[in-house]
Amino acid sequence: MDASVHSSDDAAVIRLAGRFDFNAHREFRDAVEKSLDGAAARPIRVELGGVTYLDSSALGMLLMLRDKAKAANRAVSLTGAQGSVKQVLDIANFGKLFSIS
């Protein structure tokens, strides 16, 4: 998986591409730390448009991000999920935990 972090005017953006599974743990953790750095309390947006596969360990990593962001008083949203990735998020009821668009 490829993970990159950049800032937009309104959020810290984590852009993911490829397979989001346990093997992506280190890259995702590094991206989370980068997104939480900085003094601004901007929300964090996770762009999932390039993710081709998502499993239960990825769901756990998203929950870990949510917990860390909540401790830093920052909101997390998920964007761009398509196909089976969107289906997994729907089945896991992540719409109740995250803003998904």
C-alpha positions as CSV (number, residue, x, y, z in Angstrom):
1,M,0.0,0.0,0.0
2,D,1.1,3.5,-0.7
3,A,0.3,6.2,2.0
4,S,0.9,9.9,1.6
5,V,0.0,12.8,3.8
6,H,-0.5,16.4,2.7
7,S,-2.4,19.4,3.9
8,S,-5.3,21.1,2.3
9,D,-6.9,24.3,3.4
10,D,-9.4,22.6,5.5
11,A,-7.8,19.2,6.6
12,A,-4.8,17.0,6.9
13,V,-5.3,14.4,4.2
14,I,-4.1,10.8,4.3
15,R,-4.2,9.4,0.7
16,L,-4.1,5.6,0.5
17,A,-3.7,3.4,-2.5
18,G,-3.4,-0.4,-3.1
19,R,-4.2,-3.2,-0.6
20,F,-5.0,-1.9,2.9
21,D,-4.3,-4.9,5.1
22,F,-2.0,-5.9,8.0
23,N,1.1,-5.5,5.8
24,A,0.3,-1.8,5.5
25,H,0.4,-1.3,9.3
26,R,3.8,0.5,9.4
27,E,3.0,2.8,6.5
28,F,-0.4,3.7,7.9
29,R,0.9,4.3,11.4
30,D,3.6,6.7,10.0
31,A,0.9,8.5,8.0
32,V,-1.3,8.8,11.1
33,E,1.6,10.3,13.1
34,K,2.4,12.8,10.3
35,S,-1.3,13.8,10.1
36,L,-1.5,14.4,13.8
37,D,1.7,16.5,13.9
38,G,1.3,20.3,13.9
39,A,-0.4,22.8,16.0
40,A,-3.6,23.2,13.9
41,A,-6.6,21.2,15.1
42,R,-7.7,20.6,11.6
43,P,-9.8,17.5,10.8
44,I,-8.2,14.4,9.2
45,R,-9.5,13.1,5.9
46,V,-8.7,9.6,4.7
47,E,-9.0,9.3,1.0
48,L,-9.8,5.7,0.1
49,G,-10.4,6.1,-3.7
50,G,-7.2,4.3,-4.6
51,V,-7.7,1.4,-2.1
52,T,-8.4,-1.9,-4.0
53,Y,-8.8,-4.1,-0.9
54,L,-9.6,-3.6,2.7
55,D,-9.7,-6.2,5.5
56,S,-10.5,-6.4,9.2
57,S,-7.0,-5.3,10.2
58,A,-7.5,-2.2,8.1
59,L,-10.8,-1.5,10.0
60,G,-8.8,-1.8,13.2
61,M,-6.2,0.6,12.0
62,L,-9.0,3.1,11.1
63,L,-10.4,2.7,14.6
64,M,-6.9,3.3,16.0
65,L,-6.7,6.6,14.0
66,R,-10.2,7.6,15.3
67,D,-9.1,7.1,18.9
68,K,-5.8,9.0,18.4
69,A,-7.6,11.8,16.6
70,K,-10.3,12.0,19.3
71,A,-7.6,12.3,22.0
72,A,-6.2,15.2,20.0
73,N,-9.7,16.7,19.6
74,R,-9.8,16.2,15.8
75,A,-12.4,14.7,13.6
76,V,-11.8,11.9,11.0
77,S,-13.7,11.5,7.8
78,L,-13.4,8.8,5.1
79,T,-13.8,9.7,1.4
80,G,-13.8,8.1,-2.0
81,A,-14.5,4.5,-1.0
82,Q,-15.7,2.4,-3.9
83,G,-16.8,-1.1,-4.7
84,S,-15.9,-3.8,-2.3
85,V,-14.1,-1.3,0.0
86,K,-17.3,0.7,0.4
87,Q,-19.2,-2.5,0.9
88,V,-16.9,-3.6,3.8
89,L,-17.3,-0.2,5.5
90,D,-21.1,-0.5,5.1
91,I,-21.2,-4.0,6.5
92,A,-19.0,-2.9,9.5
93,N,-21.4,0.0,10.2
94,F,-18.5,2.5,10.0
95,G,-21.0,5.1,8.9
96,K,-22.0,5.3,12.6
97,L,-18.4,6.0,13.6
98,F,-17.0,8.1,10.8
99,S,-18.3,10.7,8.4
100,I,-18.2,8.9,5.0
101,S,-18.6,10.5,1.7
